[in-house]
Amino acid sequence: MSAQQLHLIVAHLPVIGLPVTLFVYAFALRWRDDRLQRLCWLLVVAFAASSAVSYFSGPDAFEMLDQAGKVDEATRAIAEEHALLGRIAFSAMALLGGACGVAFFGRLQGAPPGRSLRLGIAIVGWLIVLLLAWTAHEGGELRHVELRHGEYAES
């Protein structure tokens, strides 16, 4: 499996999985379902791990594009934007995954997480969903020139 394939497969996991998990998490909070909350926390930790794989496979995927001669000035500029957003999204996912890990292990030790941590995970999670969507859109522009906008749009 090439770095491009790995990046594309793994990058979509948090983009699609996090909003679904947060939707289920909202119901778990409403119904006060402890088991469902713990499952959601573990899923977020898994998505944080997949975002790490995605982040660290990105440079190799871009290098493969560059070596194939498919990188022009516009593609390079979009790739830099995508890399910056990817770094921010990865950092945010790592922090969210850490918060979910704290909540999960706290619950295992008999110290349930406070309301602010549980709600914070939900609210920050939805903000990260927006960030992931923006990052994924920029990544899509690398391969789909018809989606490019502004100064990078094809004439």
ABEGO torsion letter per residue (X at the ends): XBAAAAAAAAAAAAAAAAAAAAAAAAAAAAAGBAAAAAAAAAAAAAAAAAAAAAAAAAAAAAAAAAAAGABBAAAAAAAAAAAAAAAAAAAAAAAAAAAAAAAAAAAAAGBBBBAAAAAAAAAAAAAAAAAAAAAAAAAAAAABAAABBEAABBX
